[in-house]
Amino acid sequence: MSDLSFRHLNLDWNAEPNAPDVELTVEGDTVQLIFLLNPWAYDAGMGEKGTLRFVGCSRWRWDSTNDHAWFAGEGLYSKHAPEWGEFYEVIGDSRPVGDDDWEVLSPDGPKSRQFLFYFRDDTIELFAEDWVFSRSRG
């Protein structure tokens, strides 16, 4: 993982840091994450939700790595990712990916990109062609 880099994608929003109440749904090759937004550090109202839609998703996994494990060096990218609690595109990850670790929807395609979101108590990683973020009032 020597050529590994992380593109920070959530520059003006983030998940609620204490209890983001993450929901994941799958419909065809679209994976959707819905979570509470952080109203204390960003322009979001109390109870406002963020939705990340990953289109052309080929695989995803929900890992129980939390902030304590990450800071203790136990998370997959704990020695590489710039910060905990952020949403990244992972570039240059050459580790083998076993199907038993993932919910596989289809084979990875030539346009597949790797995404990673560190929530307080969970880590969600996906391979998808693209992503879209939207907001809604709770």
The first five atom37 places (N, CA, C, CB, O) and aatype in JSON, in Angstrom:
{
  "aatype": [12, 15, 3, 10, 15, 13, 1, 8, 10, 2, 10, 3, 17, 2, 0, 6, 14, 2, 0, 14, 3, 19, 6, 10, 16, 19, 6, 7, 3, 16, 19, 5, 10, 9, 13, 10, 10, 2, 14, 17, 0, 18, 3, 0, 7, 12, 7, 6, 11, 7, 16, 10, 1, 13, 19, 7, 4, 15, 1, 17, 1, 17, 3, 15, 16, 2, 3, 8, 0, 17, 13, 0, 7, 6, 7, 10, 18, 15, 11, 8, 0, 14, 6, 17, 7, 6, 13, 18, 6, 19, 9, 7, 3, 15, 1, 14, 19, 7, 3, 3, 3, 17, 6, 19, 10, 15, 14, 3, 7, 14, 11, 15, 1, 5, 13, 10, 13, 18, 13, 1, 3, 3, 16, 9, 6, 10, 13, 0, 6, 3, 17, 19, 13, 15, 1, 15, 1, 7],
  "atom_mask": [
    [1, 1, 1, 1, 1],
    [1, 1, 1, 1, 1],
    [1, 1, 1, 1, 1],
    [1, 1, 1, 1, 1],
    [1, 1, 1, 1, 1],
    [1, 1, 1, 1, 1],
    [1, 1, 1, 1, 1],
    [1, 1, 1, 1, 1],
    [1, 1, 1, 1, 1],
    [1, 1, 1, 1, 1],
    [1, 1, 1, 1, 1],
    [1, 1, 1, 1, 1],
    [1, 1, 1, 1, 1],
    [1, 1, 1, 1, 1],
    [1, 1, 1, 1, 1],
    [1, 1, 1, 1, 1],
    [1, 1, 1, 1, 1],
    [1, 1, 1, 1, 1],
    [1, 1, 1, 1, 1],
    [1, 1, 1, 1, 1],
    [1, 1, 1, 1, 1],
    [1, 1, 1, 1, 1],
    [1, 1, 1, 1, 1],
    [1, 1, 1, 1, 1],
    [1, 1, 1, 1, 1],
    [1, 1, 1, 1, 1],
    [1, 1, 1, 1, 1],
    [1, 1, 1, 0, 1],
    [1, 1, 1, 1, 1],
    [1, 1, 1, 1, 1],
    [1, 1, 1, 1, 1],
    [1, 1, 1, 1, 1],
    [1, 1, 1, 1, 1],
    [1, 1, 1, 1, 1],
    [1, 1, 1, 1, 1],
    [1, 1, 1, 1, 1],
    [1, 1, 1, 1, 1],
    [1, 1, 1, 1, 1],
    [1, 1, 1, 1, 1],
    [1, 1, 1, 1, 1],
    [1, 1, 1, 1, 1],
    [1, 1, 1, 1, 1],
    [1, 1, 1, 1, 1],
    [1, 1, 1, 1, 1],
    [1, 1, 1, 0, 1],
    [1, 1, 1, 1, 1],
    [1, 1, 1, 0, 1],
    [1, 1, 1, 1, 1],
    [1, 1, 1, 1, 1],
    [1, 1, 1, 0, 1],
    [1, 1, 1, 1, 1],
    [1, 1, 1, 1, 1],
    [1, 1, 1, 1, 1],
    [1, 1, 1, 1, 1],
    [1, 1, 1, 1, 1],
    [1, 1, 1, 0, 1],
    [1, 1, 1, 1, 1],
    [1, 1, 1, 1, 1],
    [1, 1, 1, 1, 1],
    [1, 1, 1, 1, 1],
    [1, 1, 1, 1, 1],
    [1, 1, 1, 1, 1],
    [1, 1, 1, 1, 1],
    [1, 1, 1, 1, 1],
    [1, 1, 1, 1, 1],
    [1, 1, 1, 1, 1],
    [1, 1, 1, 1, 1],
    [1, 1, 1, 1, 1],
    [1, 1, 1, 1, 1],
    [1, 1, 1, 1, 1],
    [1, 1, 1, 1, 1],
    [1, 1, 1, 1, 1],
    [1, 1, 1, 0, 1],
    [1, 1, 1, 1, 1],
    [1, 1, 1, 0, 1],
    [1, 1, 1, 1, 1],
    [1, 1, 1, 1, 1],
    [1, 1, 1, 1, 1],
    [1, 1, 1, 1, 1],
    [1, 1, 1, 1, 1],
    [1, 1, 1, 1, 1],
    [1, 1, 1, 1, 1],
    [1, 1, 1, 1, 1],
    [1, 1, 1, 1, 1],
    [1, 1, 1, 0, 1],
    [1, 1, 1, 1, 1],
    [1, 1, 1, 1, 1],
    [1, 1, 1, 1, 1],
    [1, 1, 1, 1, 1],
    [1, 1, 1, 1, 1],
    [1, 1, 1, 1, 1],
    [1, 1, 1, 0, 1],
    [1, 1, 1, 1, 1],
    [1, 1, 1, 1, 1],
    [1, 1, 1, 1, 1],
    [1, 1, 1, 1, 1],
    [1, 1, 1, 1, 1],
    [1, 1, 1, 0, 1],
    [1, 1, 1, 1, 1],
    [1, 1, 1, 1, 1],
    [1, 1, 1, 1, 1],
    [1, 1, 1, 1, 1],
    [1, 1, 1, 1, 1],
    [1, 1, 1, 1, 1],
    [1, 1, 1, 1, 1],
    [1, 1, 1, 1, 1],
    [1, 1, 1, 1, 1],
    [1, 1, 1, 1, 1],
    [1, 1, 1, 0, 1],
    [1, 1, 1, 1, 1],
    [1, 1, 1, 1, 1],
    [1, 1, 1, 1, 1],
    [1, 1, 1, 1, 1],
    [1, 1, 1, 1, 1],
    [1, 1, 1, 1, 1],
    [1, 1, 1, 1, 1],
    [1, 1, 1, 1, 1],
    [1, 1, 1, 1, 1],
    [1, 1, 1, 1, 1],
    [1, 1, 1, 1, 1],
    [1, 1, 1, 1, 1],
    [1, 1, 1, 1, 1],
    [1, 1, 1, 1, 1],
    [1, 1, 1, 1, 1],
    [1, 1, 1, 1, 1],
    [1, 1, 1, 1, 1],
    [1, 1, 1, 1, 1],
    [1, 1, 1, 1, 1],
    [1, 1, 1, 1, 1],
    [1, 1, 1, 1, 1],
    [1, 1, 1, 1, 1],
    [1, 1, 1, 1, 1],
    [1, 1, 1, 1, 1],
    [1, 1, 1, 1, 1],
    [1, 1, 1, 1, 1],
    [1, 1, 1, 1, 1],
    [1, 1, 1, 1, 1],
    [1, 1, 1, 0, 1]
  ],
  "atom_positions": [
    [[0.83, -1.19, 0.0], [0.0, 0.0, 0.0], [0.88, 1.26, 0.0], [-0.95, 0.0, 1.22], [0.5, 2.27, 0.58]],
    [[2.03, 1.19, -0.64], [2.94, 2.33, -0.59], [2.48, 3.51, -1.46], [4.32, 1.9, -1.03], [2.79, 4.66, -1.14]],
    [[1.76, 3.25, -2.53], [1.28, 4.33, -3.39], [-0.15, 4.75, -3.04], [1.33, 3.9, -4.85], [-0.85, 5.33, -3.86]],
    [[-0.56, 4.46, -1.84], [-1.91, 4.72, -1.39], [-2.11, 6.21, -1.11], [-2.22, 3.9, -0.14], [-1.27, 6.85, -0.47]],
    [[-3.23, 6.75, -1.59], [-3.58, 8.13, -1.27], [-5.08, 8.22, -1.02], [-3.15, 9.1, -2.4], [-5.85, 7.34, -1.42]],
    [[-5.48, 9.3, -0.37], [-6.87, 9.5, 0.02], [-7.32, 10.88, -0.43], [-7.05, 9.34, 1.55], [-6.7, 11.89, -0.08]],
    [[-8.4, 10.93, -1.22], [-8.98, 12.2, -1.64], [-10.15, 12.5, -0.71], [-9.45, 12.16, -3.14], [-11.14, 11.77, -0.68]],
    [[-10.03, 13.58, 0.05], [-11.06, 13.98, 1.02], [-12.26, 14.53, 0.24], [-10.51, 15.05, 2.04], [-12.11, 15.47, -0.54]],
    [[-13.45, 13.95, 0.46], [-14.62, 14.3, -0.35], [-15.68, 15.12, 0.38], [-15.25, 13.05, -0.86], [-16.51, 15.75, -0.27]],
    [[-15.69, 15.13, 1.7], [-16.73, 15.87, 2.43], [-16.13, 17.14, 3.02], [-17.35, 14.98, 3.56], [-15.86, 17.22, 4.22]],
    [[-15.92, 18.12, 2.18], [-15.23, 19.34, 2.6], [-16.12, 20.3, 3.38], [-14.68, 20.04, 1.4], [-15.62, 21.03, 4.24]],
    [[-17.43, 20.33, 3.1], [-18.3, 21.3, 3.78], [-19.5, 20.65, 4.47], [-18.79, 22.33, 2.79], [-20.51, 21.31, 4.72]],
    [[-19.39, 19.38, 4.78], [-20.42, 18.64, 5.52], [-19.77, 17.42, 6.16], [-21.61, 18.22, 4.58], [-18.67, 17.02, 5.76]],
    [[-20.45, 16.85, 7.14], [-20.0, 15.59, 7.73], [-21.15, 14.97, 8.51], [-18.77, 15.82, 8.65], [-22.17, 15.6, 8.76]],
    [[-20.95, 13.71, 8.88], [-21.95, 13.01, 9.69], [-21.92, 13.52, 11.12], [-21.71, 11.49, 9.65], [-20.9, 14.0, 11.6]],
    [[-23.04, 13.41, 11.78], [-23.14, 13.75, 13.2], [-22.1, 12.9, 13.94], [-24.59, 13.5, 13.76], [-22.08, 11.68, 13.77]],
    [[-21.23, 13.51, 14.75], [-20.09, 12.78, 15.31], [-20.43, 11.78, 16.41], [-19.13, 13.75, 15.84], [-19.64, 10.86, 16.65]],
    [[-21.55, 11.92, 17.09], [-21.85, 11.05, 18.22], [-22.82, 9.92, 17.88], [-22.42, 11.86, 19.34], [-22.58, 8.77, 18.26]],
    [[-23.88, 10.23, 17.18], [-24.9, 9.23, 16.85], [-25.44, 9.52, 15.45], [-26.04, 9.21, 17.9], [-26.53, 10.07, 15.33]],
    [[-24.7, 9.16, 14.41], [-25.13, 9.5, 13.05], [-26.34, 8.69, 12.56], [-24.0, 9.29, 12.1], [-26.95, 9.06, 11.55]],
    [[-26.7, 7.61, 13.25], [-27.88, 6.82, 12.91], [-27.85, 6.4, 11.43], [-29.16, 7.62, 13.2], [-28.77, 6.71, 10.67]],
    [[-26.81, 5.69, 11.05], [-26.58, 5.31, 9.64], [-27.54, 4.21, 9.2], [-25.13, 4.83, 9.45], [-27.75, 3.22, 9.9]],
    [[-28.13, 4.42, 8.02], [-28.98, 3.42, 7.38], [-28.38, 3.12, 6.01], [-30.47, 3.91, 7.26], [-27.99, 4.04, 5.3]],
    [[-28.3, 1.84, 5.65], [-27.78, 1.44, 4.34], [-28.86, 0.65, 3.62], [-26.47, 0.61, 4.47], [-29.43, -0.29, 4.18]],
    [[-29.13, 1.02, 2.37], [-30.08, 0.27, 1.56], [-29.43, -0.03, 0.21], [-31.42, 1.05, 1.38], [-28.58, 0.72, -0.27]],
    [[-29.86, -1.13, -0.38], [-29.35, -1.55, -1.69], [-30.53, -1.74, -2.61], [-28.51, -2.85, -1.58], [-31.5, -2.43, -2.27]],
    [[-30.45, -1.13, -3.79], [-31.46, -1.33, -4.83], [-30.73, -1.5, -6.15], [-32.48, -0.13, -4.89], [-30.21, -0.54, -6.71]],
    [[-30.7, -2.73, -6.65], [-29.94, -3.02, -7.86], [-28.46, -2.78, -7.62], [0.0, 0.0, 0.0], [-27.87, -3.38, -6.72]],
    [[-27.86, -1.9, -8.44], [-26.44, -1.59, -8.26], [-26.24, -0.21, -7.61], [-25.71, -1.65, -9.6], [-25.19, 0.41, -7.77]],
    [[-27.26, 0.24, -6.88], [-27.16, 1.5, -6.15], [-27.21, 1.23, -4.66], [-28.3, 2.48, -6.57], [-28.12, 0.57, -4.16]],
    [[-26.22, 1.73, -3.95], [-26.18, 1.63, -2.49], [-26.38, 3.03, -1.94], [-24.83, 1.0, -1.97], [-25.74, 3.98, -2.4]],
    [[-27.26, 3.15, -0.98], [-27.59, 4.45, -0.4], [-27.3, 4.44, 1.1], [-29.06, 4.81, -0.66], [-27.71, 3.52, 1.81]],
    [[-26.59, 5.47, 1.55], [-26.35, 5.68, 2.97], [-27.1, 6.93, 3.4], [-24.82, 5.8, 3.27], [-26.95, 7.99, 2.79]],
    [[-27.9, 6.81, 4.44], [-28.6, 7.96, 5.01], [-28.12, 8.1, 6.44], [-30.18, 7.78, 4.94], [-28.03, 7.12, 7.17]],
    [[-27.8, 9.33, 6.84], [-27.24, 9.57, 8.17], [-27.53, 10.99, 8.6], [-25.73, 9.3, 8.19], [-27.78, 11.86, 7.77]],
    [[-27.5, 11.22, 9.91], [-27.67, 12.57, 10.43], [-26.42, 13.39, 10.15], [-27.98, 12.54, 11.94], [-25.3, 12.89, 10.25]],
    [[-26.63, 14.66, 9.81], [-25.52, 15.57, 9.55], [-25.07, 16.27, 10.82], [-25.91, 16.6, 8.49], [-25.84, 16.4, 11.77]],
    [[-23.84, 16.72, 10.82], [-23.25, 17.43, 11.96], [-23.67, 18.89, 11.94], [-21.71, 17.3, 11.94], [-23.2, 19.65, 11.09]],
    [[-24.55, 19.32, 12.86], [-25.01, 20.71, 12.88], [-24.08, 21.63, 13.67], [-26.4, 20.78, 13.47], [-24.26, 22.85, 13.64]],
    [[-23.09, 21.07, 14.37], [-22.23, 21.89, 15.22], [-21.01, 22.44, 14.48], [-21.77, 21.07, 16.41], [-20.53, 23.52, 14.82]],
    [[-20.53, 21.73, 13.5], [-19.32, 22.18, 12.81], [-19.59, 22.6, 11.36], [-18.27, 21.08, 12.83], [-18.71, 23.14, 10.69]],
    [[-20.8, 22.36, 10.87], [-21.13, 22.65, 9.47], [-22.5, 23.29, 9.39], [-21.09, 21.35, 8.62], [-23.23, 23.36, 10.38]],
    [[-22.83, 23.76, 8.23], [-24.12, 24.39, 7.99], [-25.18, 23.31, 7.79], [-24.05, 25.34, 6.76], [-25.52, 22.95, 6.66]],
    [[-25.69, 22.8, 8.89], [-26.75, 21.79, 8.86], [-27.67, 22.03, 10.04], [-26.17, 20.33, 8.89], [-27.21, 22.41, 11.12]],
    [[-28.96, 21.83, 9.85], [-29.91, 21.98, 10.93], [-29.99, 20.74, 11.79], [0.0, 0.0, 0.0], [-29.61, 19.65, 11.35]],
    [[-30.46, 20.89, 13.0], [-30.66, 19.72, 13.88], [-31.63, 18.76, 13.2], [-31.21, 20.16, 15.29], [-32.69, 19.16, 12.73]],
    [[-31.25, 17.51, 13.15], [-32.1, 16.49, 12.53], [-31.99, 16.42, 11.02], [0.0, 0.0, 0.0], [-32.63, 15.58, 10.39]],
    [[-31.19, 17.29, 10.42], [-31.03, 17.24, 8.96], [-30.24, 15.99, 8.59], [-30.33, 18.53, 8.43], [-29.26, 15.63, 9.25]],
    [[-30.67, 15.35, 7.51], [-30.03, 14.12, 7.08], [-29.26, 14.33, 5.78], [-31.07, 13.01, 6.9], [-29.62, 15.16, 4.94]],
    [[-28.19, 13.57, 5.65], [-27.43, 13.51, 4.41], [-27.66, 12.16, 3.77], [0.0, 0.0, 0.0], [-27.83, 11.15, 4.46]],
    [[-27.65, 12.15, 2.45], [-27.79, 10.9, 1.71], [-26.64, 10.81, 0.71], [-29.16, 10.83, 0.98], [-26.42, 11.71, -0.09]],
    [[-25.92, 9.71, 0.78], [-24.9, 9.39, -0.21], [-25.43, 8.25, -1.05], [-23.53, 9.01, 0.46], [-25.78, 7.19, -0.53]],
    [[-25.5, 8.48, -2.36], [-25.93, 7.43, -3.29], [-24.72, 7.03, -4.11], [-27.11, 7.91, -4.21], [-24.09, 7.87, -4.76]],
    [[-24.41, 5.76, -4.08], [-23.3, 5.21, -4.85], [-23.88, 4.46, -6.03], [-22.39, 4.29, -3.97], [-24.53, 3.43, -5.85]],
    [[-23.65, 4.96, -7.22], [-24.21, 4.35, -8.43], [-23.16, 3.46, -9.08], [-24.7, 5.44, -9.43], [-21.96, 3.71, -8.98]],
    [[-23.64, 2.42, -9.72], [-22.73, 1.46, -10.32], [-21.9, 0.74, -9.27], [0.0, 0.0, 0.0], [-20.72, 0.45, -9.49]],
    [[-22.51, 0.46, -8.13], [-21.8, -0.16, -7.01], [-21.63, -1.65, -7.3], [-22.55, 0.06, -5.67], [-22.59, -2.35, -7.64]],
    [[-20.4, -2.13, -7.16], [-20.14, -3.55, -7.39], [-19.99, -4.32, -6.08], [-18.88, -3.73, -8.23], [-20.27, -5.52, -6.03]],
    [[-19.56, -3.64, -5.02], [-19.4, -4.32, -3.73], [-19.38, -3.31, -2.61], [-18.12, -5.18, -3.71], [-19.03, -2.14, -2.82]],
    [[-19.74, -3.75, -1.41], [-19.69, -2.88, -0.24], [-19.49, -3.75, 1.0], [-20.99, -2.03, -0.11], [-19.78, -4.95, 1.0]],
    [[-18.99, -3.12, 2.06], [-18.89, -3.81, 3.34], [-19.03, -2.81, 4.48], [-17.55, -4.57, 3.45], [-18.65, -1.65, 4.36]],
    [[-19.59, -3.3, 5.56], [-19.83, -2.51, 6.78], [-18.97, -3.14, 7.85], [-21.36, -2.48, 7.19], [-19.23, -4.26, 8.3]],
    [[-17.95, -2.43, 8.27], [-16.95, -2.92, 9.21], [-17.2, -2.27, 10.57], [-15.5, -2.63, 8.71], [-17.61, -1.11, 10.63]],
    [[-16.96, -2.99, 11.64], [-17.21, -2.45, 12.98], [-16.03, -1.66, 13.55], [-17.56, -3.56, 13.91], [-16.01, -1.36, 14.74]],
    [[-15.05, -1.32, 12.71], [-13.93, -0.51, 13.19], [-14.47, 0.85, 13.61], [-12.82, -0.36, 12.1], [-15.04, 1.59, 12.8]],
    [[-14.27, 1.19, 14.89], [-14.74, 2.48, 15.39], [-13.57, 3.42, 15.62], [-15.55, 2.3, 16.69], [-12.43, 3.09, 15.29]],
    [[-13.85, 4.57, 16.19], [-12.8, 5.57, 16.39], [-11.73, 5.07, 17.36], [-13.41, 6.86, 16.91], [-10.55, 5.36, 17.15]],
    [[-12.1, 4.35, 18.39], [-11.12, 3.84, 19.35], [-10.14, 2.87, 18.68], [-11.83, 3.15, 20.53], [-8.93, 2.96, 18.89]],
    [[-10.67, 1.94, 17.88], [-9.82, 0.98, 17.18], [-8.91, 1.69, 16.18], [-10.68, -0.08, 16.47], [-7.74, 1.35, 16.05]],
    [[-9.46, 2.67, 15.46], [-8.67, 3.37, 14.45], [-7.49, 4.1, 15.09], [-9.55, 4.37, 13.68], [-6.36, 4.0, 14.61]],
    [[-7.75, 4.83, 16.18], [-6.67, 5.55, 16.85], [-5.67, 4.61, 17.51], [-7.25, 6.5, 17.88], [-4.52, 4.99, 17.74]],
    [[-6.09, 3.38, 17.82], [-5.18, 2.38, 18.39], [-4.39, 1.65, 17.3], [-5.97, 1.38, 19.23], [-3.59, 0.77, 17.6]],
    [[-4.62, 2.02, 16.05], [-3.89, 1.41, 14.94], [-4.46, 0.1, 14.46], [0.0, 0.0, 0.0], [-3.77, -0.66, 13.77]],
    [[-5.71, -0.21, 14.81], [-6.31, -1.49, 14.47], [-7.13, -1.48, 13.19], [-7.16, -1.96, 15.59], [-7.46, -2.54, 12.67]],
    [[-7.47, -0.32, 12.66], [-8.29, -0.24, 11.46], [-7.48, -0.5, 10.21], [0.0, 0.0, 0.0], [-6.25, -0.39, 10.22]],
    [[-8.16, -0.86, 9.14], [-7.5, -1.19, 7.88], [-6.57, -0.07, 7.41], [-8.54, -1.48, 6.82], [-5.45, -0.35, 6.97]],
    [[-7.01, 1.16, 7.49], [-6.2, 2.29, 7.01], [-5.75, 3.2, 8.14], [-6.99, 3.09, 5.99], [-5.43, 4.37, 7.9]],
    [[-5.73, 2.7, 9.37], [-5.44, 3.57, 10.51], [-4.05, 4.2, 10.44], [-5.57, 2.78, 11.79], [-3.84, 5.27, 11.02]],
    [[-3.14, 3.6, 9.77], [-1.79, 4.17, 9.65], [-1.63, 4.97, 8.35], [-0.74, 3.07, 9.71], [-0.56, 5.52, 8.1]],
    [[-2.68, 5.02, 7.53], [-2.58, 5.65, 6.23], [-3.54, 6.82, 6.02], [-2.81, 4.62, 5.17], [-3.15, 7.87, 5.51]],
    [[-4.81, 6.64, 6.42], [-5.82, 7.68, 6.18], [-5.47, 8.93, 6.98], [-7.23, 7.17, 6.56], [-5.02, 8.83, 8.12]],
    [[-5.67, 10.1, 6.4], [-5.31, 11.35, 7.09], [-6.05, 11.59, 8.39], [-5.55, 12.5, 6.18], [-5.43, 12.0, 9.38]],
    [[-7.37, 11.35, 8.43], [-8.14, 11.64, 9.63], [-9.29, 10.66, 9.79], [-8.66, 13.07, 9.59], [-9.82, 10.14, 8.81]],
    [[-9.66, 10.43, 11.03], [-10.85, 9.65, 11.33], [-12.09, 10.5, 11.09], [-10.81, 9.12, 12.8], [-12.03, 11.73, 11.18]],
    [[-13.21, 9.87, 10.77], [-14.49, 10.56, 10.71], [-14.76, 11.27, 9.4], [0.0, 0.0, 0.0], [-15.63, 12.13, 9.34]],
    [[-14.04, 10.93, 8.35], [-14.18, 11.63, 7.07], [-14.58, 10.65, 5.98], [-12.86, 12.35, 6.7], [-14.57, 9.43, 6.16]],
    [[-14.94, 11.22, 4.82], [-15.34, 10.47, 3.64], [-14.25, 10.64, 2.59], [-16.75, 10.95, 3.1], [-13.89, 11.77, 2.25]],
    [[-13.72, 9.52, 2.09], [-12.58, 9.55, 1.17], [-12.83, 8.7, -0.07], [-11.33, 9.07, 1.87], [-13.61, 7.75, -0.06]],
    [[-12.13, 9.07, -1.13], [-11.89, 8.15, -2.22], [-10.5, 7.59, -1.98], [-12.03, 8.84, -3.64], [-9.55, 8.35, -1.78]],
    [[-10.37, 6.28, -2.01], [-9.09, 5.62, -1.78], [-8.48, 5.33, -3.14], [-9.26, 4.29, -0.94], [-9.11, 4.72, -4.01]],
    [[-7.25, 5.78, -3.33], [-6.58, 5.64, -4.62], [-5.29, 4.84, -4.42], [-6.27, 7.03, -5.25], [-4.47, 5.16, -3.57]],
    [[-5.13, 3.79, -5.22], [-3.9, 3.02, -5.19], [-3.89, 1.86, -4.22], [0.0, 0.0, 0.0], [-2.82, 1.36, -3.88]],
    [[-5.05, 1.4, -3.77], [-5.11, 0.26, -2.87], [-4.92, -1.01, -3.69], [-6.47, 0.22, -2.07], [-5.78, -1.35, -4.51]],
    [[-3.81, -1.7, -3.49], [-3.51, -2.88, -4.3], [-3.67, -4.19, -3.52], [-2.1, -2.79, -4.84], [-3.27, -5.25, -4.0]],
    [[-4.26, -4.11, -2.32], [-4.43, -5.34, -1.55], [-5.46, -6.24, -2.22], [-4.85, -5.02, -0.08], [-6.4, -5.74, -2.84]],
    [[-5.31, -7.54, -2.1], [-6.32, -8.44, -2.66], [-7.65, -8.28, -1.93], [-5.85, -9.91, -2.6], [-7.68, -8.11, -0.71]],
    [[-8.72, -8.34, -2.67], [-10.06, -8.19, -2.1], [-10.75, -9.54, -2.18], [-10.88, -7.08, -2.83], [-11.06, -10.02, -3.27]],
    [[-11.01, -10.15, -1.02], [-11.7, -11.43, -0.99], [-13.2, -11.25, -0.96], [0.0, 0.0, 0.0], [-13.71, -10.41, -0.21]],
    [[-13.91, -12.02, -1.76], [-15.37, -11.9, -1.81], [-16.04, -12.2, -0.48], [-15.92, -12.82, -2.86], [-17.15, -11.73, -0.23]],
    [[-15.38, -12.97, 0.39], [-16.0, -13.32, 1.66], [-16.07, -12.14, 2.62], [-15.25, -14.46, 2.3], [-16.82, -12.18, 3.6]],
    [[-15.29, -11.09, 2.36], [-15.31, -9.89, 3.19], [-16.37, -8.89, 2.76], [-13.96, -9.23, 3.17], [-16.64, -7.93, 3.48]],
    [[-16.98, -9.09, 1.63], [-17.82, -8.08, 0.98], [-19.2, -8.61, 0.65], [-17.15, -7.58, -0.28], [-19.41, -9.81, 0.52]],
    [[-20.13, -7.68, 0.52], [-21.43, -7.97, -0.11], [-21.21, -7.65, -1.58], [-22.65, -7.13, 0.53], [-21.1, -6.48, -1.95]],
    [[-21.14, -8.66, -2.42], [-20.82, -8.48, -3.83], [-22.1, -8.39, -4.64], [-19.93, -9.64, -4.34], [-22.96, -9.27, -4.58]],
    [[-22.22, -7.29, -5.4], [-23.39, -7.08, -6.25], [-23.1, -7.46, -7.69], [-23.85, -5.62, -6.18], [-23.99, -7.93, -8.4]],
    [[-21.86, -7.25, -8.13], [-21.43, -7.57, -9.48], [-19.9, -7.51, -9.52], [-22.06, -6.59, -10.53], [-19.29, -7.04, -8.56]],
    [[-19.29, -7.98, -10.59], [-17.83, -7.84, -10.68], [-17.44, -6.35, -10.75], [-17.29, -8.59, -11.94], [-18.19, -5.53, -11.28]],
    [[-16.29, -6.02, -10.21], [-15.8, -4.64, -10.33], [-15.6, -4.32, -11.8], [-14.46, -4.44, -9.53], [-15.09, -5.13, -12.56]],
    [[-16.02, -3.12, -12.2], [-15.9, -2.7, -13.58], [-14.69, -1.79, -13.79], [0.0, 0.0, 0.0], [-14.02, -1.41, -12.83]],
    [[-14.42, -1.45, -15.03], [-13.27, -0.59, -15.32], [-13.41, 0.82, -14.75], [-13.07, -0.5, -16.83], [-12.41, 1.52, -14.56]],
    [[-14.64, 1.26, -14.46], [-14.86, 2.59, -13.89], [-15.02, 2.56, -12.37], [-16.09, 3.22, -14.52], [-15.3, 3.59, -11.76]],
    [[-14.86, 1.39, -11.75], [-15.03, 1.27, -10.3], [-13.98, 2.08, -9.55], [-14.96, -0.2, -9.87], [-12.8, 2.06, -9.89]],
    [[-14.45, 2.78, -8.54], [-13.59, 3.57, -7.65], [-13.87, 3.11, -6.23], [-13.83, 5.12, -7.81], [-14.96, 2.61, -5.93]],
    [[-12.91, 3.27, -5.36], [-13.04, 2.81, -3.98], [-13.34, 3.99, -3.07], [-11.75, 2.09, -3.52], [-12.65, 5.01, -3.1]],
    [[-14.39, 3.86, -2.24], [-14.81, 4.91, -1.32], [-14.84, 4.36, 0.1], [-16.21, 5.46, -1.71], [-15.06, 3.17, 0.32]],
    [[-14.6, 5.25, 1.05], [-14.49, 4.87, 2.45], [-15.08, 5.99, 3.31], [-13.01, 4.59, 2.85], [-14.72, 7.16, 3.14]],
    [[-15.97, 5.64, 4.22], [-16.52, 6.64, 5.13], [-16.36, 6.11, 6.55], [-18.03, 6.94, 4.81], [-16.85, 5.03, 6.9]],
    [[-15.66, 6.9, 7.37], [-15.48, 6.58, 8.77], [-16.57, 7.26, 9.58], [-14.07, 7.01, 9.27], [-16.54, 8.47, 9.78]],
    [[-17.54, 6.49, 10.06], [-18.53, 6.98, 10.99], [-18.0, 6.71, 12.4], [-19.94, 6.32, 10.76], [-16.97, 6.05, 12.55]],
    [[-18.67, 7.2, 13.41], [-18.15, 7.07, 14.78], [-17.93, 5.61, 15.18], [-19.12, 7.73, 15.77], [-16.87, 5.26, 15.7]],
    [[-18.91, 4.77, 14.93], [-18.82, 3.38, 15.39], [-18.68, 2.37, 14.27], [-20.03, 3.05, 16.19], [-18.69, 1.17, 14.53]],
    [[-18.55, 2.83, 13.05], [-18.52, 1.92, 11.9], [-17.67, 2.51, 10.78], [-19.95, 1.64, 11.39], [-17.43, 3.72, 10.71]],
    [[-17.21, 1.63, 9.92], [-16.53, 2.03, 8.71], [-17.27, 1.38, 7.55], [-15.01, 1.62, 8.73], [-17.53, 0.18, 7.57]],
    [[-17.61, 2.17, 6.54], [-18.28, 1.62, 5.36], [-17.39, 1.87, 4.16], [-19.7, 2.26, 5.15], [-16.95, 2.99, 3.9]],
    [[-17.13, 0.79, 3.42], [-16.25, 0.85, 2.26], [-17.02, 0.32, 1.06], [-14.94, 0.03, 2.5], [-17.75, -0.67, 1.17]],
    [[-16.87, 0.97, -0.09], [-17.61, 0.58, -1.29], [-16.73, 0.71, -2.52], [-18.87, 1.44, -1.44], [-15.79, 1.5, -2.56]],
    [[-17.06, -0.08, -3.54], [-16.52, 0.1, -4.88], [-17.71, 0.49, -5.75], [-15.79, -1.21, -5.42], [-18.68, -0.27, -5.85]],
    [[-17.65, 1.64, -6.38], [-18.75, 2.13, -7.21], [-18.18, 3.02, -8.31], [-19.79, 2.92, -6.35], [-17.02, 3.44, -8.25]],
    [[-19.0, 3.31, -9.31], [-18.56, 4.18, -10.39], [-18.58, 5.64, -10.0], [-19.43, 3.97, -11.6], [-17.74, 6.42, -10.45]],
    [[-19.54, 6.03, -9.16], [-19.65, 7.44, -8.78], [-20.52, 7.57, -7.54], [-20.22, 8.29, -9.94], [-21.11, 6.6, -7.07]],
    [[-20.61, 8.79, -7.03], [-21.41, 9.07, -5.84], [-22.06, 10.43, -5.98], [-20.54, 9.01, -4.56], [-21.57, 11.29, -6.71]],
    [[-23.18, 10.61, -5.26], [-23.91, 11.86, -5.23], [-24.33, 12.1, -3.79], [-25.16, 11.84, -6.2], [-24.75, 11.18, -3.1]],
    [[-24.2, 13.35, -3.33], [-24.61, 13.71, -1.98], [-25.8, 14.65, -2.04], [-23.44, 14.36, -1.21], [-25.84, 15.55, -2.88]],
    [[-26.78, 14.44, -1.16], [-27.92, 15.34, -1.06], [-28.31, 15.48, 0.41], [-29.13, 14.83, -1.91], [-27.91, 14.68, 1.25]],
    [[-29.12, 16.51, 0.71], [-29.56, 16.79, 2.08], [-31.08, 16.79, 2.12], [-29.01, 18.15, 2.58], [-31.76, 17.06, 1.13]],
    [[-31.61, 16.48, 3.33], [-33.05, 16.6, 3.52], [-33.32, 16.89, 4.99], [-33.81, 15.3, 3.07], [-32.59, 16.44, 5.87]],
    [[-34.36, 17.65, 5.25], [-34.75, 17.96, 6.62], [-35.4, 16.74, 7.24], [-35.71, 19.16, 6.67], [-36.16, 16.04, 6.58]],
    [[-35.1, 16.48, 8.51], [-35.65, 15.32, 9.22], [-37.09, 15.51, 9.56], [0.0, 0.0, 0.0], [-37.71, 14.63, 10.15]]
  ]
}
